[in-house]
Each structure stands twice: as structure tokens, then as C-alpha cells.
Amino acid sequence: MARIKRTIRASEISSFVYCQRAWWYQRQNLAPINLKEMAAGQDFHQRHTNQTRSANIVKFLAWVLAAAAVVITAALIAGLPG
């Protein structure tokens, strides 16, 4: 009996490593029963990603303002008559 060759994708390996039972359900084309919880988890992760991105932008702006303050202070000190 000839076996059908099937390509195994990296995402499938990742799914198997994470949870062999979930991988098997996926191979059987069985839908998960916790769709509501999965959607809530995706929403949480999207909000977290947005918050992290915003925090990184604020941190970058803080570094730019701190560097500008150092440059302005140095310019003012250098320009003082001594």
C-alpha cells in the first residue's frame, strides 16, 4: 500500500511540541470547543502588544528629550563668559 507524502510545516511542528493533543485535533479537522476563551486571549495579547508599543515610543521620546537637554545645557555652559 502506497503512503501519501505530506509536507510538514514549521507551524505544525510548533503545534505538536506545544501540545500533542491539540496537534492531533488539528490533524483530524476538529474545531476547538473553547473558541470564546481563545478569542479573549487573542484580544488580551493584542492590547498588550499595543501597550508595549506605546511604552516603547514614550521611552524613545524620553531619551531624545534627555539628550536634547544635555546638549542645550552643554551649549549654555560653553557660551557663558568665564
Contacts in CASP RR format, 6 or more apart in sequence:
PFRMAT RR
TARGET T0000
AUTHOR 0000-0000-0000
METHOD contacts of the structure
MODEL  1
MARIKRTIRASEISSFVYCQRAWWYQRQNLAPINLKEMAAGQDFHQRHTN
QTRSANIVKFLAWVLAAAAVVITAALIAGLPG
12 23 0 8 1.000
12 26 0 8 1.000
15 22 0 8 1.000
15 23 0 8 1.000
15 26 0 8 1.000
16 23 0 8 1.000
22 32 0 8 1.000
25 32 0 8 1.000
32 38 0 8 1.000
END
